[in-house]
Amino acid sequence: MNAFSFLTPRLDDALQRLTFKVASYLATGLGLGGVDHYADTAKHDGNWWCLHAVGDTVITSISYKPNTSSGSLAGATVLGGDRIYGQIISITLASGRVEMYRASVL
């Protein structure tokens, strides 16, 4: 089965595909795609939908998928407990600790 077939609904299995997509988005929203924890200053690449600051965190750089966001958070401080949403593909911290929620469907 190719990826294009997921974009074209068919009468015989449209309900099963819709149920699968709803379950996938729900799993992503609940963090069931997995969580990565970072507390160092190295650059980390991945496919995440949410950054959750565990403690006060200073961001050196953050990159999003092309054409999904604009602006930059370089040098920004994210307070503990705050979240940043978006299609994040890389993160570098100056200090602090974050949880990055993996995206299962983006």
C-alpha positions as CSV (number, residue, x, y, z in Angstrom):
1,M,0.0,0.0,0.0
2,N,1.5,3.3,-1.0
3,A,1.2,6.6,0.9
4,F,-1.0,8.2,-1.7
5,S,-3.8,5.7,-1.0
6,F,-4.1,7.2,2.5
7,L,-5.0,10.6,0.9
8,T,-7.7,9.2,-1.4
9,P,-10.8,7.9,0.4
10,R,-12.4,4.8,-1.0
11,L,-15.9,3.7,-0.1
12,D,-15.0,0.2,1.0
13,D,-12.5,1.3,3.7
14,A,-13.0,5.0,4.4
15,L,-14.3,4.3,7.9
16,Q,-11.3,2.1,8.8
17,R,-8.8,4.7,7.5
18,L,-10.6,7.5,9.3
19,T,-10.5,5.6,12.6
20,F,-6.8,4.9,12.1
21,K,-6.1,8.6,11.5
22,V,-8.1,9.6,14.6
23,A,-6.3,7.1,16.7
24,S,-2.9,8.3,15.4
25,Y,-3.6,11.9,16.2
26,L,-4.9,11.0,19.6
27,A,-1.8,9.0,20.3
28,T,0.4,11.9,19.2
29,G,-1.5,14.3,21.5
30,L,-1.1,12.0,24.5
31,G,2.6,11.6,23.9
32,L,2.3,8.0,22.9
33,G,4.8,8.5,20.0
34,G,7.5,8.8,22.7
35,V,9.3,11.5,24.6
36,D,12.9,12.6,24.3
37,H,14.6,14.3,27.3
38,Y,17.5,16.7,26.8
39,A,19.6,18.6,29.3
40,D,22.8,19.2,27.4
41,T,24.1,21.8,24.9
42,A,24.4,19.5,21.9
43,K,22.2,19.9,18.8
44,H,19.4,17.3,18.6
45,D,17.5,16.4,15.4
46,G,14.2,14.7,15.3
47,N,10.5,15.0,14.5
48,W,8.6,16.5,17.4
49,W,5.4,18.4,17.8
50,C,5.9,19.9,21.3
51,L,8.7,21.2,23.5
52,H,7.9,21.1,27.2
53,A,10.4,23.0,29.5
54,V,10.9,20.9,32.7
55,G,12.8,23.8,34.3
56,D,13.7,27.3,33.1
57,T,15.4,26.7,29.8
58,V,17.4,29.0,27.4
59,I,17.2,28.0,23.8
60,T,20.2,28.5,21.5
61,S,18.4,27.6,18.4
62,I,15.2,25.8,17.3
63,S,14.2,24.8,13.7
64,Y,10.9,24.0,12.3
65,K,9.8,22.1,9.2
66,P,10.0,24.5,6.2
67,N,7.1,26.8,5.6
68,T,5.4,25.9,9.0
69,S,6.7,28.7,11.2
70,S,8.5,32.0,11.0
71,G,10.7,34.0,13.4
72,S,13.3,32.7,15.8
73,L,13.5,31.8,19.5
74,A,17.3,32.0,19.7
75,G,18.3,33.3,23.1
76,A,14.7,33.0,24.4
77,T,14.1,31.8,28.0
78,V,11.2,29.3,28.4
79,L,10.0,29.1,31.9
80,G,9.5,25.7,33.6
81,G,6.2,24.1,32.7
82,D,5.7,26.2,29.5
83,R,5.3,24.5,26.1
84,I,6.1,25.4,22.6
85,Y,4.0,23.7,19.8
86,G,5.0,23.3,16.2
87,Q,6.6,20.9,13.8
88,I,10.1,21.0,15.4
89,I,13.0,19.3,13.6
90,S,16.0,20.4,15.7
91,I,16.8,22.0,19.1
92,T,19.9,23.3,20.8
93,L,19.9,24.4,24.4
94,A,22.1,26.8,26.2
95,S,20.9,25.6,29.6
96,G,17.9,23.9,31.2
97,R,16.0,20.7,30.6
98,V,13.3,19.9,28.1
99,E,11.0,17.0,27.1
100,M,10.4,16.8,23.3
101,Y,7.2,14.9,22.3
102,R,7.8,12.8,19.2
103,A,5.3,13.2,16.3
104,S,3.9,10.0,14.9
105,V,2.0,11.7,12.1
106,L,3.3,15.0,10.6
